Amino acid sequence: MKEHKNFWDRNAGRYDRFMRKDRAAYEKIYALLRPVVKAKTVLELATGTGLIAKSIVNAAAHIEATDASAEMIVEAKRDNRSAKLHFSVQDMFRLPYAEESFDVVIVSNALHIVPQPEKALAEIRRVLKDDGVLIAPTFTHAGNSFSGKVKAFFMKLAGFPLHSRWTSEEYLRFLLQNGWAVRKSAVLKASFPLTYAECVKLEV
């Protein structure tokens, strides 16, 4: 069965080293997140090894941090020192939480690698309070430099799943088309341009 382990399970140990290269961009994301999660109940999807959750938990009231990869969650739990932070393995398309459970949902660098991102957004809408905030920073690959395209090619060769290749504008339009009003966005410099998006539910 081991050969069938998915990409994220196989690469859980390498993930932090990969993300470290983009530390400056992530420090900016933490600074943008802290005031939004202050004293709030937060759900993080695709937490990976929990880098974001661990960096902002002091500001939040409570964080449920989830990932589909059991190996990632094992890594995340290893150095979790906060009673306010709980890690679990969950499927972002079928979350076990009641409707309107959370003040803030964070999904970082995941919407471009899941096969049906609009389905994930529908499930996020269900568990997020009506006055809640979705924060969805995502690497936006398309339309970037030649070196970025080369990197994307090698990531694909390595088995890195890449389903959506948005430009920043296309990504923000995708959010709008799926019922989210983007109230704040920024493009941060990283290995690939990283589009930070802070959204609220559009009235349907």
MITI-491892 format. One record per atom (N, C-alpha, C): residue number from 1; residue in three letters; atom name; x, y, z. Coordinates in Angstrom, 3 decimals. Layout:
R    nr   rest   atom          u          v          w
R   NUM    ALA     CA          X          Y          Z
...
! end
This chain:
R    nr   rest   atom          u          v          w
R     1    MET      N      0.830     -1.218      0.000
R     1    MET     CA      0.000      0.000      0.000
R     1    MET      C      0.865      1.270      0.000
R     2    LYS      N      2.112      1.145      0.478
R     2    LYS     CA      2.915      2.353      0.665
R     2    LYS      C      3.092      3.140     -0.614
R     3    GLU      N      3.239      2.424     -1.768
R     3    GLU     CA      3.468      3.155     -3.008
R     3    GLU      C      2.250      3.993     -3.414
R     4    HIS      N      1.098      3.680     -2.829
R     4    HIS     CA     -0.110      4.435     -3.167
R     4    HIS      C     -0.280      5.692     -2.307
R     5    LYS      N      0.629      5.891     -1.369
R     5    LYS     CA      0.519      7.100     -0.542
R     5    LYS      C      0.539      8.323     -1.450
R     6    ASN      N     -0.313      9.283     -1.125
R     6    ASN     CA     -0.381     10.411     -2.045
R     6    ASN      C      0.814     11.356     -1.889
R     7    PHE      N      0.867     12.324     -2.775
R     7    PHE     CA      1.982     13.278     -2.830
R     7    PHE      C      2.241     13.929     -1.480
R     8    TRP      N      1.168     14.350     -0.807
R     8    TRP     CA      1.337     15.113      0.443
R     8    TRP      C      1.845     14.216      1.569
R     9    ASP      N      1.357     12.976      1.630
R     9    ASP     CA      1.866     12.053      2.644
R     9    ASP      C      3.358     11.794      2.426
R    10    ARG      N      3.744     11.588      1.173
R    10    ARG     CA      5.152     11.289      0.870
R    10    ARG      C      6.066     12.469      1.179
R    11    ASN      N      5.526     13.683      1.035
R    11    ASN     CA      6.383     14.868      1.139
R    11    ASN      C      6.185     15.685      2.408
R    12    ALA      N      5.475     15.123      3.389
R    12    ALA     CA      5.179     15.874      4.624
R    12    ALA      C      6.459     16.394      5.277
R    13    GLY      N      7.484     15.552      5.356
R    13    GLY     CA      8.739     15.957      5.998
R    13    GLY      C      9.474     17.042      5.243
R    14    ARG      N      9.302     17.061      3.909
R    14    ARG     CA      9.997     18.042      3.068
R    14    ARG      C      9.264     19.371      2.975
R    15    TYR      N      7.992     19.345      3.353
R    15    TYR     CA      7.105     20.492      3.122
R    15    TYR      C      7.618     21.771      3.780
R    16    ASP      N      8.024     21.681      5.054
R    16    ASP     CA      8.496     22.876      5.767
R    16    ASP      C      9.718     23.484      5.089
R    17    ARG      N     10.622     22.617      4.610
R    17    ARG     CA     11.822     23.134      3.925
R    17    ARG      C     11.432     23.866      2.651
R    18    PHE      N     10.435     23.307      1.951
R    18    PHE     CA      9.942     23.933      0.719
R    18    PHE      C      9.339     25.306      1.019
R    19    MET      N      8.542     25.397      2.103
R    19    MET     CA      7.857     26.647      2.443
R    19    MET      C      8.822     27.689      3.001
R    20    ARG      N      9.917     27.241      3.590
R    20    ARG     CA     10.858     28.181      4.212
R    20    ARG      C     11.399     29.196      3.217
R    21    LYS      N     11.508     28.770      1.953
R    21    LYS     CA     12.022     29.673      0.915
R    21    LYS      C     11.124     30.898      0.744
R    22    ASP      N      9.845     30.732      1.099
R    22    ASP     CA      8.892     31.834      0.943
R    22    ASP      C      8.548     32.483      2.278
R    23    ARG      N      9.491     32.415      3.214
R    23    ARG     CA      9.230     32.904      4.571
R    23    ARG      C      8.785     34.370      4.595
R    24    ALA      N      9.427     35.213      3.798
R    24    ALA     CA      9.098     36.654      3.819
R    24    ALA      C      7.642     36.881      3.425
R    25    ALA      N      7.187     36.175      2.384
R    25    ALA     CA      5.789     36.311      1.952
R    25    ALA      C      4.852     35.821      3.041
R    26    TYR      N      5.236     34.717      3.699
R    26    TYR     CA      4.382     34.171      4.758
R    26    TYR      C      4.352     35.086      5.984
R    27    GLU      N      5.455     35.728      6.297
R    27    GLU     CA      5.458     36.698      7.416
R    27    GLU      C      4.448     37.809      7.134
R    28    LYS      N      4.362     38.236      5.862
R    28    LYS     CA      3.375     39.270      5.492
R    28    LYS      C      1.959     38.737      5.671
R    29    ILE      N      1.757     37.472      5.274
R    29    ILE     CA      0.427     36.864      5.434
R    29    ILE      C      0.045     36.799      6.913
R    30    TYR      N      0.976     36.390      7.777
R    30    TYR     CA      0.679     36.330      9.218
R    30    TYR      C      0.265     37.709      9.737
R    31    ALA      N      0.965     38.742      9.279
R    31    ALA     CA      0.663     40.111      9.725
R    31    ALA      C     -0.726     40.538      9.250
R    32    LEU      N     -1.111     40.106      8.042
R    32    LEU     CA     -2.449     40.430      7.521
R    32    LEU      C     -3.527     39.626      8.261
R    33    LEU      N     -3.197     38.397      8.652
R    33    LEU     CA     -4.179     37.514      9.290
R    33    LEU      C     -4.482     37.876     10.740
R    34    ARG      N     -3.442     38.250     11.497
R    34    ARG     CA     -3.626     38.408     12.954
R    34    ARG      C     -4.783     39.324     13.342
R    35    PRO      N     -4.906     40.531     12.743
R    35    PRO     CA     -6.047     41.371     13.146
R    35    PRO      C     -7.406     40.769     12.761
R    36    VAL      N     -7.447     39.982     11.688
R    36    VAL     CA     -8.719     39.393     11.240
R    36    VAL      C     -9.159     38.266     12.175
R    37    VAL      N     -8.201     37.485     12.691
R    37    VAL     CA     -8.556     36.339     13.549
R    37    VAL      C     -8.611     36.694     15.024
R    38    LYS      N     -8.326     37.933     15.376
R    38    LYS     CA     -8.249     38.341     16.780
R    38    LYS      C     -9.520     37.964     17.539
R    39    ALA      N     -9.356     37.112     18.552
R    39    ALA     CA    -10.454     36.656     19.426
R    39    ALA      C    -11.573     35.936     18.661
R    40    LYS      N    -11.253     35.367     17.507
R    40    LYS     CA    -12.257     34.698     16.667
R    40    LYS      C    -12.058     33.176     16.666
R    41    THR      N    -13.153     32.478     16.308
R    41    THR     CA    -13.114     31.034     16.103
R    41    THR      C    -12.760     30.778     14.645
R    42    VAL      N    -11.669     30.037     14.430
R    42    VAL     CA    -11.082     29.927     13.093
R    42    VAL      C    -11.010     28.469     12.646
R    43    LEU      N    -11.289     28.238     11.357
R    43    LEU     CA    -11.066     26.940     10.729
R    43    LEU      C     -9.997     27.140      9.657
R    44    GLU      N     -8.953     26.313      9.706
R    44    GLU     CA     -7.989     26.337      8.605
R    44    GLU      C     -8.056     25.018      7.851
R    45    LEU      N     -8.248     25.110      6.545
R    45    LEU     CA     -8.252     23.941      5.671
R    45    LEU      C     -6.895     23.830      4.994
R    46    ALA      N     -6.484     22.598      4.670
R    46    ALA     CA     -5.189     22.368      4.013
R    46    ALA      C     -4.063     23.007      4.829
R    47    THR      N     -4.077     22.752      6.126
R    47    THR     CA     -3.095     23.375      7.035
R    47    THR      C     -1.670     22.880      6.796
R    48    GLY      N     -1.527     21.713      6.136
R    48    GLY     CA     -0.182     21.163      5.948
R    48    GLY      C      0.419     20.808      7.291
R    49    THR      N      1.605     21.331      7.574
R    49    THR     CA      2.242     21.047      8.867
R    49    THR      C      1.891     22.105      9.922
R    50    GLY      N      0.884     22.926      9.616
R    50    GLY     CA      0.360     23.852     10.626
R    50    GLY      C      1.132     25.150     10.783
R    51    LEU      N      1.954     25.512      9.787
R    51    LEU     CA      2.776     26.730      9.905
R    51    LEU      C      1.942     27.975     10.179
R    52    ILE      N      0.865     28.147      9.398
R    52    ILE     CA      0.044     29.359      9.554
R    52    ILE      C     -0.670     29.333     10.905
R    53    ALA      N     -1.334     28.212     11.193
R    53    ALA     CA     -2.102     28.111     12.447
R    53    ALA      C     -1.223     28.400     13.668
R    54    LYS      N     -0.020     27.819     13.691
R    54    LYS     CA      0.880     28.017     14.840
R    54    LYS      C      1.359     29.466     14.939
R    55    SER      N      1.446     30.138     13.799
R    55    SER     CA      1.945     31.518     13.793
R    55    SER      C      0.899     32.545     14.214
R    56    ILE      N     -0.401     32.165     14.140
R    56    ILE     CA     -1.453     33.145     14.450
R    56    ILE      C     -2.325     32.740     15.640
R    57    VAL      N     -2.085     31.549     16.223
R    57    VAL     CA     -2.993     31.040     17.255
R    57    VAL      C     -3.056     31.954     18.474
R    58    ASN      N     -1.974     32.632     18.788
R    58    ASN     CA     -1.988     33.529     19.964
R    58    ASN      C     -3.031     34.629     19.825
R    59    ALA      N     -3.298     35.062     18.588
R    59    ALA     CA     -4.294     36.130     18.364
R    59    ALA      C     -5.724     35.585     18.405
R    60    ALA      N     -5.923     34.338     17.967
R    60    ALA     CA     -7.266     33.772     17.821
R    60    ALA      C     -7.831     33.268     19.152
R    61    ALA      N     -9.162     33.056     19.177
R    61    ALA     CA     -9.796     32.435     20.347
R    61    ALA      C     -9.578     30.924     20.298
R    62    HIS      N     -9.744     30.345     19.095
R    62    HIS     CA     -9.574     28.903     18.913
R    62    HIS      C     -9.368     28.628     17.422
R    63    ILE      N     -8.509     27.669     17.109
R    63    ILE     CA     -8.303     27.280     15.702
R    63    ILE      C     -8.468     25.772     15.557
R    64    GLU      N     -9.350     25.387     14.629
R    64    GLU     CA     -9.441     23.998     14.164
R    64    GLU      C     -8.637     23.970     12.876
R    65    ALA      N     -7.539     23.224     12.849
R    65    ALA     CA     -6.676     23.180     11.667
R    65    ALA      C     -6.728     21.771     11.077
R    66    THR      N     -7.099     21.677      9.802
R    66    THR     CA     -7.349     20.375      9.194
R    66    THR      C     -6.551     20.185      7.906
R    67    ASP      N     -6.342     18.922      7.566
R    67    ASP     CA     -5.702     18.586      6.302
R    67    ASP      C     -6.172     17.191      5.902
R    68    ALA      N     -6.197     16.918      4.602
R    68    ALA     CA     -6.603     15.596      4.119
R    68    ALA      C     -5.500     14.564      4.341
R    69    SER      N     -4.264     15.030      4.524
R    69    SER     CA     -3.127     14.124      4.677
R    69    SER      C     -2.846     13.807      6.144
R    70    ALA      N     -2.971     12.534      6.485
R    70    ALA     CA     -2.703     12.100      7.866
R    70    ALA      C     -1.248     12.366      8.251
R    71    GLU      N     -0.336     12.193      7.294
R    71    GLU     CA      1.089     12.411      7.577
R    71    GLU      C      1.367     13.877      7.907
R    72    MET      N      0.713     14.787      7.181
R    72    MET     CA      0.871     16.219      7.466
R    72    MET      C      0.404     16.522      8.889
R    73    ILE      N     -0.734     15.939      9.286
R    73    ILE     CA     -1.288     16.205     10.617
R    73    ILE      C     -0.376     15.627     11.709
R    74    VAL      N      0.243     14.479     11.446
R    74    VAL     CA      1.223     13.926     12.398
R    74    VAL      C      2.353     14.932     12.611
R    75    GLU      N      2.867     15.497     11.497
R    75    GLU     CA      3.943     16.512     11.579
R    75    GLU      C      3.459     17.748     12.349
R    76    ALA      N      2.231     18.185     12.046
R    76    ALA     CA      1.679     19.396     12.663
R    76    ALA      C      1.531     19.238     14.174
R    77    LYS      N      1.055     18.074     14.608
R    77    LYS     CA      0.816     17.833     16.045
R    77    LYS      C      2.125     17.759     16.838
R    78    ARG      N      3.191     17.392     16.156
R    78    ARG     CA      4.460     17.118     16.830
R    78    ARG      C      4.927     18.268     17.726
R    79    ASP      N      4.818     19.497     17.254
R    79    ASP     CA      5.283     20.617     18.102
R    79    ASP      C      4.175     21.644     18.346
R    80    ASN      N      2.955     21.148     18.517
R    80    ASN     CA      1.844     22.046     18.859
R    80    ASN      C      1.850     22.289     20.372
R    81    ARG      N      2.094     23.532     20.744
R    81    ARG     CA      2.168     23.856     22.181
R    81    ARG      C      0.972     24.680     22.668
R    82    SER      N     -0.057     24.806     21.838
R    82    SER     CA     -1.185     25.651     22.229
R    82    SER      C     -2.445     24.833     22.486
R    83    ALA      N     -3.078     25.092     23.618
R    83    ALA     CA     -4.351     24.433     23.943
R    83    ALA      C     -5.484     24.983     23.072
R    84    LYS      N     -5.238     26.129     22.425
R    84    LYS     CA     -6.269     26.753     21.580
R    84    LYS      C     -6.249     26.214     20.146
R    85    LEU      N     -5.305     25.316     19.855
R    85    LEU     CA     -5.122     24.823     18.490
R    85    LEU      C     -5.338     23.315     18.444
R    86    HIS      N     -6.286     22.888     17.600
R    86    HIS     CA     -6.601     21.468     17.473
R    86    HIS      C     -6.423     21.029     16.022
R    87    PHE      N     -5.619     19.989     15.809
R    87    PHE     CA     -5.371     19.464     14.462
R    87    PHE      C     -6.168     18.190     14.232
R    88    SER      N     -6.717     18.022     13.019
R    88    SER     CA     -7.402     16.771     12.674
R    88    SER      C     -7.373     16.553     11.162
R    89    VAL      N     -7.553     15.294     10.778
R    89    VAL     CA     -7.618     14.931      9.359
R    89    VAL      C     -9.063     15.096      8.902
R    90    GLN      N     -9.288     15.947      7.896
R    90    GLN     CA    -10.638     16.175      7.379
R    90    GLN      C    -10.592     16.345      5.859
R    91    ASP      N    -11.712     16.065      5.233
R    91    ASP     CA    -11.900     16.261      3.800
R    91    ASP      C    -12.597     17.608      3.616
R    92    MET      N    -11.943     18.551      2.922
R    92    MET     CA    -12.520     19.902      2.800
R    92    MET      C    -13.827     19.931      2.009
R    93    PHE      N    -14.134     18.845      1.304
R    93    PHE     CA    -15.393     18.787      0.553
R    93    PHE      C    -16.551     18.274      1.404
R    94    ARG      N    -16.225     17.636      2.546
R    94    ARG     CA    -17.256     17.093      3.445
R    94    ARG      C    -16.824     17.324      4.878
R    95    LEU      N    -17.002     18.524      5.353
R    95    LEU     CA    -16.535     18.883      6.698
R    95    LEU      C    -17.554     18.433      7.759
R    96    PRO      N    -17.073     18.026      8.941
R    96    PRO     CA    -17.977     17.505      9.968
R    96    PRO      C    -18.605     18.585     10.845
R    97    TYR      N    -18.451     19.850     10.464
R    97    TYR     CA    -18.909     20.948     11.323
R    97    TYR      C    -20.307     21.415     10.923
R    98    ALA      N    -21.014     21.957     11.915
R    98    ALA     CA    -22.370     22.468     11.682
R    98    ALA      C    -22.317     23.739     10.832
R    99    GLU      N    -23.453     24.102     10.281
R    99    GLU     CA    -23.541     25.346      9.499
R    99    GLU      C    -23.193     26.537     10.387
R   100    GLU      N    -22.528     27.493      9.794
R   100    GLU     CA    -22.167     28.754     10.471
R   100    GLU      C    -21.431     28.514     11.795
R   101    SER      N    -20.420     27.647     11.770
R   101    SER     CA    -19.651     27.321     12.979
R   101    SER      C    -18.487     28.271     13.235
R   102    PHE      N    -17.989     28.930     12.189
R   102    PHE     CA    -16.724     29.661     12.317
R   102    PHE      C    -16.846     31.128     11.909
R   103    ASP      N    -16.058     31.973     12.606
R   103    ASP     CA    -15.979     33.404     12.269
R   103    ASP      C    -15.070     33.632     11.067
R   104    VAL      N    -14.019     32.801     10.967
R   104    VAL     CA    -13.018     32.963      9.905
R   104    VAL      C    -12.658     31.583      9.369
R   105    VAL      N    -12.571     31.466      8.037
R   105    VAL     CA    -12.022     30.249      7.420
R   105    VAL      C    -10.796     30.660      6.613
R   106    ILE      N     -9.693     29.924      6.806
R   106    ILE     CA     -8.460     30.177      6.059
R   106    ILE      C     -8.187     28.966      5.181
R   107    VAL      N     -7.953     29.214      3.910
R   107    VAL     CA     -7.515     28.125      3.022
R   107    VAL      C     -6.369     28.692      2.193
R   108    SER      N     -5.155     28.310      2.580
R   108    SER     CA     -3.968     28.913      1.971
R   108    SER      C     -3.298     27.944      1.004
R   109    ASN      N     -3.083     28.443     -0.218
R   109    ASN     CA     -2.380     27.648     -1.236
R   109    ASN      C     -2.986     26.274     -1.434
R   110    ALA      N     -4.312     26.236     -1.522
R   110    ALA     CA     -4.959     24.940     -1.742
R   110    ALA      C     -5.942     24.980     -2.901
R   111    LEU      N     -6.578     26.120     -3.130
R   111    LEU     CA     -7.636     26.149     -4.146
R   111    LEU      C     -7.113     25.874     -5.549
R   112    HIS      N     -5.826     26.163     -5.799
R   112    HIS     CA     -5.289     25.899     -7.138
R   112    HIS      C     -4.854     24.447     -7.315
R   113    ILE      N     -4.859     23.655     -6.232
R   113    ILE     CA     -4.416     22.260     -6.355
R   113    ILE      C     -5.527     21.248     -6.092
R   114    VAL      N     -6.752     21.716     -5.803
R   114    VAL     CA     -7.858     20.761     -5.660
R   114    VAL      C     -8.621     20.700     -6.987
R   115    PRO      N     -9.156     19.509     -7.327
R   115    PRO     CA     -9.801     19.351     -8.630
R   115    PRO      C    -11.057     20.203     -8.826
R   116    GLN      N    -11.837     20.436     -7.769
R   116    GLN     CA    -13.072     21.228     -7.917
R   116    GLN      C    -13.119     22.326     -6.856
R   117    PRO      N    -12.348     23.398     -7.069
R   117    PRO     CA    -12.277     24.444     -6.035
R   117    PRO      C    -13.628     25.083     -5.718
R   118    GLU      N    -14.538     25.117     -6.709
R   118    GLU     CA    -15.859     25.724     -6.436
R   118    GLU      C    -16.643     24.900     -5.420
R   119    LYS      N    -16.424     23.571     -5.408
R   119    LYS     CA    -17.092     22.710     -4.412
R   119    LYS      C    -16.546     22.992     -3.014
R   120    ALA      N    -15.239     23.194     -2.939
R   120    ALA     CA    -14.627     23.528     -1.645
R   120    ALA      C    -15.191     24.853     -1.139
R   121    LEU      N    -15.354     25.830     -2.037
R   121    LEU     CA    -15.890     27.138     -1.635
R   121    LEU      C    -17.329     27.021     -1.140
R   122    ALA      N    -18.112     26.130     -1.744
R   122    ALA     CA    -19.502     25.933     -1.310
R   122    ALA      C    -19.531     25.359      0.113
R   123    GLU      N    -18.620     24.436      0.411
R   123    GLU     CA    -18.555     23.838      1.752
R   123    GLU      C    -18.049     24.870      2.770
R   124    ILE      N    -17.110     25.713      2.355
R   124    ILE     CA    -16.630     26.800      3.225
R   124    ILE      C    -17.789     27.746      3.550
R   125    ARG      N    -18.569     28.092      2.533
R   125    ARG     CA    -19.731     28.985      2.728
R   125    ARG      C    -20.681     28.402      3.771
R   126    ARG      N    -20.866     27.087      3.750
R   126    ARG     CA    -21.789     26.423      4.678
R   126    ARG      C    -21.329     26.565      6.128
R   127    VAL      N    -20.018     26.356      6.393
R   127    VAL     CA    -19.542     26.351      7.785
R   127    VAL      C    -19.147     27.739      8.302
R   128    LEU      N    -19.119     28.731      7.401
R   128    LEU     CA    -18.730     30.096      7.794
R   128    LEU      C    -19.970     30.900      8.180
R   129    LYS      N    -19.866     31.664      9.265
R   129    LYS     CA    -20.973     32.532      9.670
R   129    LYS      C    -21.269     33.542      8.557
R   130    ASP      N    -22.514     34.019      8.516
R   130    ASP     CA    -22.907     34.935      7.436
R   130    ASP      C    -22.084     36.215      7.425
R   131    ASP      N    -21.634     36.644      8.610
R   131    ASP     CA    -20.801     37.854      8.659
R   131    ASP      C    -19.317     37.488      8.785
R   132    GLY      N    -19.016     36.232      8.458
R   132    GLY     CA    -17.645     35.742      8.603
R   132    GLY      C    -16.737     36.145      7.450
R   133    VAL      N    -15.464     35.785      7.580
R   133    VAL     CA    -14.446     36.171      6.601
R   133    VAL      C    -13.725     34.920      6.094
R   134    LEU      N    -13.594     34.832      4.775
R   134    LEU     CA    -12.779     33.795      4.148
R   134    LEU      C    -11.453     34.424      3.729
R   135    ILE      N    -10.357     33.794      4.128
R   135    ILE     CA     -9.034     34.272      3.696
R   135    ILE      C     -8.405     33.154      2.881
R   136    ALA      N     -8.133     33.458      1.612
R   136    ALA     CA     -7.700     32.407      0.684
R   136    ALA      C     -6.495     32.838     -0.150
R   137    PRO      N     -5.297     32.901      0.474
R   137    PRO     CA     -4.103     33.235     -0.303
R   137    PRO      C     -3.722     32.047     -1.200
R   138    THR      N     -3.404     32.325     -2.436
R   138    THR     CA     -3.085     31.232     -3.371
R   138    THR      C     -1.978     31.644     -4.331
R   139    PHE      N     -1.071     30.710     -4.618
R   139    PHE     CA     -0.069     30.948     -5.652
R   139    PHE      C     -0.796     31.094     -6.987
R   140    THR      N     -0.527     32.172     -7.689
R   140    THR     CA     -1.151     32.398     -8.992
R   140    THR      C     -0.060     32.285    -10.051
R   141    HIS      N     -0.072     31.171    -10.771
R   141    HIS     CA      1.037     30.798    -11.650
R   141    HIS      C      0.969     31.442    -13.026
R   142    ALA      N     -0.203     31.409    -13.628
R   142    ALA     CA     -0.304     31.743    -15.051
R   142    ALA      C      0.180     33.154    -15.336
R   143    GLY      N      0.691     33.324    -16.524
R   143    GLY     CA      1.078     34.670    -16.955
R   143    GLY      C      2.313     35.194    -16.262
R   144    ASN      N      3.030     34.349    -15.502
R   144    ASN     CA      4.218     34.883    -14.844
R   144    ASN      C      5.461     34.591    -15.674
R   145    SER      N      6.606     34.818    -15.095
R   145    SER     CA      7.865     34.810    -15.836
R   145    SER      C      8.237     33.427    -16.378
R   146    PHE      N      9.182     33.427    -17.291
R   146    PHE     CA      9.697     32.179    -17.855
R   146    PHE      C     10.217     31.268    -16.739
R   147    SER      N     10.963     31.835    -15.780
R   147    SER     CA     11.526     31.019    -14.691
R   147    SER      C     10.410     30.401    -13.860
R   148    GLY      N      9.314     31.140    -13.683
R   148    GLY     CA      8.150     30.603    -12.957
R   148    GLY      C      7.530     29.439    -13.694
R   149    LYS      N      7.459     29.558    -15.015
R   149    LYS     CA      6.892     28.473    -15.829
R   149    LYS      C      7.776     27.225    -15.754
R   150    VAL      N      9.090     27.430    -15.759
R   150    VAL     CA     10.034     26.306    -15.639
R   150    VAL      C      9.836     25.610    -14.292
R   151    LYS      N      9.709     26.432    -13.221
R   151    LYS     CA      9.502     25.867    -11.880
R   151    LYS      C      8.203     25.055    -11.825
R   152    ALA      N      7.144     25.607    -12.435
R   152    ALA     CA      5.846     24.919    -12.452
R   152    ALA      C      5.965     23.583    -13.182
R   153    PHE      N      6.738     23.583    -14.268
R   153    PHE     CA      6.944     22.363    -15.046
R   153    PHE      C      7.631     21.289    -14.197
R   154    PHE      N      8.674     21.679    -13.465
R   154    PHE     CA      9.399     20.701    -12.647
R   154    PHE      C      8.571     20.239    -11.448
R   155    MET      N      7.740     21.141    -10.919
R   155    MET     CA      6.853     20.743     -9.824
R   155    MET      C      5.867     19.678    -10.318
R   156    LYS      N      5.395     19.881    -11.552
R   156    LYS     CA      4.453     18.922    -12.130
R   156    LYS      C      5.141     17.567    -12.337
R   157    LEU      N      6.368     17.603    -12.829
R   157    LEU     CA      7.146     16.375    -13.020
R   157    LEU      C      7.337     15.630    -11.694
R   158    ALA      N      7.515     16.382    -10.618
R   158    ALA     CA      7.730     15.784     -9.289
R   158    ALA      C      6.429     15.236     -8.703
R   159    GLY      N      5.330     15.461     -9.416
R   159    GLY     CA      4.048     14.943     -8.942
R   159    GLY      C      3.251     15.954     -8.138
R   160    PHE      N      3.723     17.213     -8.124
R   160    PHE     CA      3.008     18.269     -7.397
R   160    PHE      C      1.696     18.547     -8.128
R   161    PRO      N      0.545     18.311     -7.486
R   161    PRO     CA     -0.727     18.467     -8.211
R   161    PRO      C     -1.055     19.935     -8.462
R   162    LEU      N     -1.385     20.238     -9.681
R   162    LEU     CA     -1.680     21.630    -10.049
R   162    LEU      C     -2.897     21.611    -10.965
R   163    HIS      N     -4.040     22.021    -10.461
R   163    HIS     CA     -5.257     21.929    -11.265
R   163    HIS      C     -5.646     23.249    -11.917
R   164    SER      N     -5.445     24.349    -11.207
R   164    SER     CA     -5.843     25.658    -11.754
R   164    SER      C     -4.622     26.548    -11.894
R   165    ARG      N     -4.462     27.138    -13.078
R   165    ARG     CA     -3.341     28.053    -13.306
R   165    ARG      C     -3.921     29.434    -13.540
R   166    TRP      N     -4.260     30.101    -12.464
R   166    TRP     CA     -4.864     31.426    -12.573
R   166    TRP      C     -3.805     32.521    -12.601
R   167    THR      N     -4.135     33.630    -13.264
R   167    THR     CA     -3.429     34.877    -12.969
R   167    THR      C     -4.110     35.436    -11.723
R   168    SER      N     -3.531     36.455    -11.134
R   168    SER     CA     -4.130     37.069     -9.948
R   168    SER      C     -5.545     37.568    -10.265
R   169    GLU      N     -5.703     38.236    -11.416
R   169    GLU     CA     -7.019     38.787    -11.807
R   169    GLU      C     -8.038     37.667    -12.009
R   170    GLU      N     -7.596     36.576    -12.655
R   170    GLU     CA     -8.507     35.446    -12.899
R   170    GLU      C     -8.937     34.804    -11.574
R   171    TYR      N     -8.016     34.730    -10.631
R   171    TYR     CA     -8.325     34.124     -9.337
R   171    TYR      C     -9.369     34.956     -8.594
R   172    LEU      N     -9.179     36.273     -8.571
R   172    LEU     CA    -10.134     37.148     -7.879
R   172    LEU      C    -11.501     37.093     -8.573
R   173    ARG      N    -11.493     36.958     -9.898
R   173    ARG     CA    -12.758     36.842    -10.648
R   173    ARG      C    -13.441     35.513    -10.317
R   174    PHE      N    -12.645     34.453    -10.192
R   174    PHE     CA    -13.176     33.132     -9.833
R   174    PHE      C    -13.887     33.199     -8.476
R   175    LEU      N    -13.287     33.885     -7.498
R   175    LEU     CA    -13.911     34.026     -6.178
R   175    LEU      C    -15.247     34.759     -6.289
R   176    LEU      N    -15.251     35.842     -7.064
R   176    LEU     CA    -16.465     36.644     -7.253
R   176    LEU      C    -17.571     35.809     -7.907
R   177    GLN      N    -17.200     35.038     -8.932
R   177    GLN     CA    -18.183     34.206     -9.643
R   177    GLN      C    -18.771     33.126     -8.743
R   178    ASN      N    -18.050     32.793     -7.674
R   178    ASN     CA    -18.531     31.756     -6.764
R   178    ASN      C    -19.124     32.320     -5.478
R   179    GLY      N    -19.513     33.593     -5.528
R   179    GLY     CA    -20.289     34.164     -4.428
R   179    GLY      C    -19.512     34.854     -3.332
R   180    TRP      N    -18.279     35.294     -3.648
R   180    TRP     CA    -17.462     35.952     -2.631
R   180    TRP      C    -17.065     37.355     -3.066
R   181    ALA      N    -17.299     38.331     -2.198
R   181    ALA     CA    -16.863     39.704     -2.459
R   181    ALA      C    -15.472     39.874     -1.860
R   182    VAL      N    -14.494     40.203     -2.686
R   182    VAL     CA    -13.123     40.363     -2.207
R   182    VAL      C    -12.982     41.761     -1.612
R   183    ARG      N    -12.789     41.822     -0.300
R   183    ARG     CA    -12.727     43.141      0.353
R   183    ARG      C    -11.284     43.644      0.478
R   184    LYS      N    -10.323     42.724      0.323
R   184    LYS     CA     -8.918     43.137      0.379
R   184    LYS      C     -8.105     42.126     -0.397
R   185    SER      N     -7.181     42.594     -1.236
R   185    SER     CA     -6.285     41.661     -1.922
R   185    SER      C     -4.929     42.312     -2.108
R   186    ALA      N     -3.911     41.463     -2.243
R   186    ALA     CA     -2.546     41.948     -2.469
R   186    ALA      C     -1.773     40.834     -3.155
R   187    VAL      N     -0.846     41.212     -4.016
R   187    VAL     CA      0.017     40.207     -4.641
R   187    VAL      C      1.379     40.286     -3.952
R   188    LEU      N      1.760     39.184     -3.302
R   188    LEU     CA      3.016     39.130     -2.555
R   188    LEU      C      4.066     38.390     -3.368
R   189    LYS      N      5.308     38.844     -3.248
R   189    LYS     CA      6.401     38.224     -4.000
R   189    LYS      C      6.857     36.956     -3.281
R   190    ALA      N      6.852     35.827     -4.027
R   190    ALA     CA      7.290     34.542     -3.479
R   190    ALA      C      7.856     33.734     -4.639
R   191    SER      N      8.064     32.418     -4.457
R   191    SER     CA      8.549     31.567     -5.551
R   191    SER      C      7.671     31.759     -6.783
R   192    PHE      N      6.382     31.845     -6.525
R   192    PHE     CA      5.392     32.240     -7.521
R   192    PHE      C      4.664     33.424     -6.919
R   193    PRO      N      4.086     34.317     -7.766
R   193    PRO     CA      3.282     35.394     -7.172
R   193    PRO      C      2.204     34.786     -6.267
R   194    LEU      N      2.040     35.335     -5.086
R   194    LEU     CA      1.094     34.812     -4.102
R   194    LEU      C     -0.005     35.857     -3.924
R   195    THR      N     -1.209     35.507     -4.343
R   195    THR     CA     -2.322     36.461     -4.261
R   195    THR      C     -3.084     36.256     -2.959
R   196    TYR      N     -3.009     37.259     -2.095
R   196    TYR     CA     -3.739     37.237     -0.819
R   196    TYR      C     -5.147     37.766     -1.087
R   197    ALA      N     -6.167     37.023     -0.658
R   197    ALA     CA     -7.550     37.451     -0.859
R   197    ALA      C     -8.351     37.284      0.428
R   198    GLU      N     -8.981     38.363      0.835
R   198    GLU     CA     -9.816     38.387      2.050
R   198    GLU      C    -11.245     38.655      1.559
R   199    CYS      N    -12.164     37.718      1.834
R   199    CYS     CA    -13.497     37.793      1.218
R   199    CYS      C    -14.620     37.686      2.236
R   200    VAL      N    -15.780     38.214      1.833
R   200    VAL     CA    -17.004     38.024      2.606
R   200    VAL      C    -18.060     37.454      1.662
R   201    LYS      N    -19.076     36.825      2.248
R   201    LYS     CA    -20.130     36.228      1.425
R   201    LYS      C    -20.911     37.308      0.686
R   202    LEU      N    -21.141     37.075     -0.608
R   202    LEU     CA    -22.046     37.939     -1.353
R   202    LEU      C    -23.466     37.506     -1.025
R   203    GLU      N    -24.394     38.460     -0.983
R   203    GLU     CA    -25.800     38.094     -0.779
R   203    GLU      C    -26.253     37.302     -1.996
R   204    VAL      N    -26.808     36.135     -1.756
R   204    VAL     CA    -27.248     35.308     -2.899
R   204    VAL      C    -28.714     35.586     -3.195
! end
